[in-house]
């Protein structure tokens, strides 16, 4: 296979998660990046900080201040790892743009200057904000009759992974998005590295599930599995964040940052695999409908 990967022809891509929601631990990404650097090879760091409520609140903040509307703790998430990621060639992909991805990109560029780094190549993925893109009233047909004509706080489409992949192939050091499907934050780097076709459904489904395992941060490392007294997990006070090692066929090994608490085993991965899955035979995303009923875990 001739790869267009920005990281060469390595048979693996490691993806680490630095946040699973807005307001997550600000220090969680530090041991993840330290582990990725120690392991070597191509790697990406993703931040998942956007929920539906979070996005609606971001839209409200942007109405009050046109320069606001991005993840309010963006700097605290990124500042501790930015220099290490730039020096190690580890791109950062995050949906911390929320309602104002351009504003987030400007703040990240300013943060780089403050740290004495050269200007960064920052890509911005836009197009999810339907209120900004469509004429007034155009969305009424998509709403229940009782809500038609009511003022909307936010209306955003879930975008997929292709634009993230294109940005990484073009050499982006940071990719800032608004509302994309959470798994797309991992699927995009996998598309960029392995050059999967957009109708290679099995690989797209596997890459999507890799993103699903990563997107909630510490949950796959025992945070969701833990039920003290019944299902005990060691070191929850310092629970680690996950790293996935994904191969060219979409097979993956789930691990976590070295020297951290929590655990990764078949049980923790199974619980996160099924987390918020409405239909295990038809997990809907913009890129693929994934059927995980035949997934094998060892």
C-alpha positions as CSV (number, residue, x, y, z in Angstrom):
1,X,0.0,0.0,0.0
2,X,1.3,3.5,-0.8
3,X,0.4,5.6,2.1
4,X,-0.1,9.4,2.2
5,X,0.5,9.3,5.9
6,X,2.3,12.3,7.4
7,X,4.1,9.8,9.6
8,X,5.5,7.4,7.0
9,X,4.7,3.7,6.7
10,X,4.6,2.6,10.3
11,X,2.3,-0.4,10.8
12,X,0.8,1.1,13.9
13,X,-0.6,4.5,14.9
14,X,-1.0,5.3,18.6
15,X,-3.7,7.6,19.7
16,X,-3.9,8.9,23.2
17,X,-6.8,10.7,24.9
18,X,-6.2,13.9,27.0
19,X,-9.8,14.7,28.0
20,X,-13.2,13.1,27.9
21,X,-15.4,16.0,28.6
22,X,-15.4,19.8,29.3
23,X,-14.0,20.3,32.8
24,X,-12.1,17.0,32.8
25,X,-8.8,16.8,34.7
26,X,-6.3,19.3,33.2
27,X,-3.2,17.2,34.1
28,X,-4.4,13.9,32.5
29,X,-2.7,14.4,29.2
30,X,0.8,14.8,30.7
31,X,1.5,11.1,31.4
32,X,-0.2,10.2,28.1
33,X,2.2,12.4,26.1
34,X,5.1,11.2,28.2
35,X,4.2,7.6,27.4
36,X,3.7,8.3,23.7
37,X,7.1,9.9,23.5
38,X,8.8,7.1,25.3
39,X,7.2,4.5,23.0
40,X,8.2,6.4,19.9
41,X,6.6,6.0,16.5
42,X,3.7,7.9,15.0
43,X,1.2,9.2,17.6
44,X,-1.7,11.6,17.9
45,X,-3.3,13.2,21.0
46,X,-7.0,13.8,21.0
47,X,-9.1,16.0,23.3
48,X,-12.9,15.3,23.5
49,X,-14.5,18.2,25.4
50,X,-17.9,18.7,23.7
51,X,-21.3,17.5,24.7
52,X,-24.7,18.7,23.4
53,X,-25.3,20.8,26.6
54,X,-21.7,22.1,26.4
55,X,-22.2,23.2,22.8
56,X,-25.5,25.0,23.6
57,X,-23.8,26.9,26.5
58,X,-20.9,27.8,24.2
59,X,-23.4,29.2,21.7
60,X,-24.9,31.4,24.4
61,X,-21.4,32.6,25.4
62,X,-20.6,33.5,21.8
63,X,-23.8,35.6,21.5
64,X,-22.7,37.5,24.6
65,X,-19.1,37.9,23.3
66,X,-18.2,37.2,19.6
67,X,-14.7,36.2,20.6
68,X,-15.9,33.6,23.1
69,X,-17.7,30.3,22.6
70,X,-14.7,27.9,22.6
71,X,-13.8,25.5,25.4
72,X,-13.3,27.8,28.4
73,X,-10.5,25.6,29.9
74,X,-8.7,25.1,26.5
75,X,-5.5,26.6,27.7
76,X,-5.4,24.5,30.9
77,X,-5.8,21.4,28.8
78,X,-3.3,22.2,26.1
79,X,-0.6,24.3,27.8
80,X,1.0,21.5,29.8
81,X,1.6,19.3,26.7
82,X,1.9,21.8,23.8
83,X,5.7,22.1,23.7
84,X,6.2,18.3,24.1
85,X,3.7,17.6,21.3
86,X,5.3,20.1,19.0
87,X,8.8,18.9,19.7
88,X,7.8,15.2,19.3
89,X,5.7,15.7,16.2
90,X,2.5,14.6,17.9
91,X,-0.5,16.4,16.3
92,X,-3.3,17.5,18.6
93,X,-6.9,16.9,17.5
94,X,-9.7,18.4,19.5
95,X,-13.4,19.4,19.3
96,X,-12.6,22.2,21.8
97,X,-13.6,24.8,19.1
98,X,-17.2,24.3,20.3
99,X,-19.2,27.2,18.9
100,X,-16.1,29.2,17.8
101,X,-13.4,27.1,16.3
102,X,-11.7,30.1,14.8
103,X,-11.5,31.7,18.2
104,X,-10.0,28.6,19.7
105,X,-7.4,28.5,16.9
106,X,-6.4,32.1,17.6
107,X,-6.0,31.4,21.3
108,X,-3.9,28.3,20.6
109,X,-1.6,30.4,18.3
110,X,-1.3,33.0,21.1
111,X,-0.5,30.2,23.6
112,X,2.3,29.0,21.3
113,X,3.8,32.5,21.1
114,X,3.6,32.7,24.9
115,X,5.6,29.5,25.2
116,X,8.2,30.7,22.7
117,X,7.2,28.3,20.0
118,X,7.2,29.2,16.3
119,X,3.8,29.8,14.6
120,X,1.9,26.6,14.4
121,X,0.1,25.0,11.5
122,X,-3.5,25.0,12.9
123,X,-6.4,23.7,10.8
124,X,-10.0,24.6,11.6
125,X,-12.9,22.3,10.6
126,X,-16.2,24.3,10.2
127,X,-19.6,23.8,8.7
128,X,-21.4,22.2,11.6
129,X,-23.3,25.3,12.7
130,X,-26.6,25.2,10.9
131,X,-28.0,28.4,12.5
132,X,-25.1,30.2,10.9
133,X,-25.3,28.4,7.5
134,X,-29.0,28.3,6.8
135,X,-31.6,31.1,6.4
136,X,-34.0,31.8,9.2
137,X,-36.8,29.3,9.4
138,X,-35.1,26.7,7.3
139,X,-34.8,24.4,10.2
140,X,-38.4,24.5,11.1
141,X,-39.2,21.5,9.0
142,X,-36.8,19.3,11.1
143,X,-38.5,20.2,14.4
144,X,-41.6,18.8,16.1
145,X,-44.6,21.0,15.3
146,X,-44.8,22.4,18.9
147,X,-41.3,23.8,18.6
148,X,-41.5,25.4,15.2
149,X,-41.1,29.2,15.2
150,X,-39.4,29.1,18.6
151,X,-36.0,30.7,19.0
152,X,-33.2,28.2,18.8
153,X,-30.1,28.3,21.0
154,X,-28.0,26.0,18.8
155,X,-28.4,23.6,15.8
156,X,-25.3,21.7,14.8
157,X,-24.7,18.8,12.4
158,X,-22.4,16.0,13.4
159,X,-19.5,16.1,10.9
160,X,-17.3,13.1,10.1
161,X,-13.6,12.3,9.9
162,X,-12.6,13.2,6.4
163,X,-11.7,16.8,6.9
164,X,-9.6,15.9,10.0
165,X,-7.7,13.5,7.9
166,X,-7.2,16.0,5.1
167,X,-5.8,18.5,7.6
168,X,-3.3,16.1,9.1
169,X,-2.1,15.0,5.6
170,X,-1.6,18.7,4.9
171,X,0.8,18.9,7.9
172,X,-1.5,20.4,10.6
173,X,0.0,20.3,14.0
174,X,-3.3,21.1,15.6
175,X,-6.8,20.4,14.2
176,X,-9.6,22.3,15.9
177,X,-13.2,21.3,15.3
178,X,-16.6,22.2,16.4
179,X,-19.3,19.5,16.5
180,X,-17.9,16.4,14.9
181,X,-18.9,12.9,15.9
182,X,-16.7,12.0,18.9
183,X,-15.2,8.9,17.3
184,X,-14.2,11.0,14.3
185,X,-11.4,12.5,16.4
186,X,-9.6,9.2,16.2
187,X,-10.9,7.9,12.9
188,X,-9.6,11.1,11.2
189,X,-6.0,10.3,12.2
190,X,-6.4,6.7,11.2
191,X,-7.7,7.7,7.7
192,X,-4.7,10.0,7.4
193,X,-2.2,7.3,8.4
194,X,-3.5,4.2,6.7
195,X,-5.3,5.8,3.7
196,X,-8.4,3.8,4.2
197,X,-11.1,4.2,1.5
198,X,-14.3,5.9,2.5
199,X,-16.2,2.7,1.5
200,X,-13.9,0.3,3.3
201,X,-16.7,-0.2,5.8
202,X,-15.1,-2.8,8.1
203,X,-12.0,-0.7,8.7
204,X,-14.1,2.5,9.1
205,X,-16.2,0.7,11.6
206,X,-13.2,-0.6,13.5
207,X,-11.6,2.9,13.5
208,X,-14.9,4.3,14.7
209,X,-15.0,1.9,17.7
210,X,-11.4,2.9,18.5
211,X,-12.6,6.4,18.8
212,X,-15.6,5.3,20.9
213,X,-13.2,3.5,23.3
214,X,-11.1,6.7,23.6
215,X,-13.7,9.4,23.6
216,X,-14.7,9.2,27.3
217,X,-11.2,9.4,28.7
218,X,-10.7,7.5,31.9
219,X,-13.9,5.5,31.5
220,X,-12.2,2.6,29.6
221,X,-9.4,2.6,32.2
222,X,-11.8,1.5,34.9
223,X,-13.6,4.8,35.6
224,X,-16.9,3.6,34.2
225,X,-16.4,0.0,35.3
226,X,-15.6,0.8,38.9
227,X,-18.2,0.0,41.6
228,X,-16.4,0.0,44.9
229,X,-17.0,-3.0,47.0
230,X,-18.3,-5.0,44.0
231,X,-15.9,-4.2,41.1
232,X,-12.8,-2.6,42.7
233,X,-10.4,-0.7,40.5
234,X,-6.9,0.2,42.0
235,X,-5.7,3.8,42.1
236,X,-8.9,5.5,41.0
237,X,-7.6,8.8,42.6
238,X,-4.9,8.8,39.9
239,X,-6.8,7.0,37.1
240,X,-4.9,6.9,33.9
241,X,-6.1,7.9,30.4
242,X,-6.2,5.6,27.5
243,X,-3.8,5.0,24.6
244,X,-4.8,2.8,21.6
245,X,-2.4,1.1,19.3
246,X,-4.2,0.6,16.0
247,X,-3.0,-1.4,13.0
248,X,-3.7,-1.1,9.3
249,X,-6.7,-3.4,9.5
250,X,-8.2,-1.6,12.4
251,X,-7.2,-4.2,15.0
252,X,-6.3,-2.5,18.3
253,X,-4.7,-2.9,21.6
254,X,-6.1,-0.8,24.5
255,X,-3.6,0.4,27.1
256,X,-3.1,3.5,29.2
257,X,-0.5,6.0,30.3
258,X,2.4,4.5,32.2
259,X,2.6,4.9,36.0
260,X,-1.1,5.8,36.4
261,X,-3.9,4.2,38.4
262,X,-6.9,2.4,37.1
263,X,-6.9,-0.8,35.0
264,X,-7.5,-1.9,31.4
265,X,-8.8,-5.4,30.9
266,X,-11.5,-7.3,29.0
267,X,-14.2,-6.1,31.4
268,X,-13.4,-2.4,31.4
269,X,-13.2,-2.4,27.6
270,X,-16.5,-4.3,27.2
271,X,-18.3,-1.8,29.4
272,X,-17.0,1.2,27.4
273,X,-17.6,-0.5,24.1
274,X,-21.3,-0.7,25.0
275,X,-21.5,2.7,26.6
276,X,-24.2,4.9,25.1
277,X,-24.8,2.4,22.2
278,X,-28.5,2.5,21.3
279,X,-28.2,-0.5,18.9
280,X,-25.0,-2.6,19.0
281,X,-25.8,-3.8,15.5
282,X,-26.2,-0.3,14.1
283,X,-24.1,2.4,15.8
284,X,-24.8,5.5,13.6
285,X,-22.0,7.9,12.7
286,X,-21.5,10.3,9.8
287,X,-18.8,8.0,8.4
288,X,-20.2,4.5,8.9
289,X,-22.9,2.4,10.6
290,X,-20.9,0.1,12.8
291,X,-22.1,-3.3,13.8
292,X,-20.2,-4.4,16.9
293,X,-22.1,-7.6,17.6
294,X,-19.2,-9.6,16.2
295,X,-16.4,-7.7,18.0
296,X,-13.8,-10.0,19.6
297,X,-12.1,-9.0,22.8
298,X,-9.2,-10.9,24.4
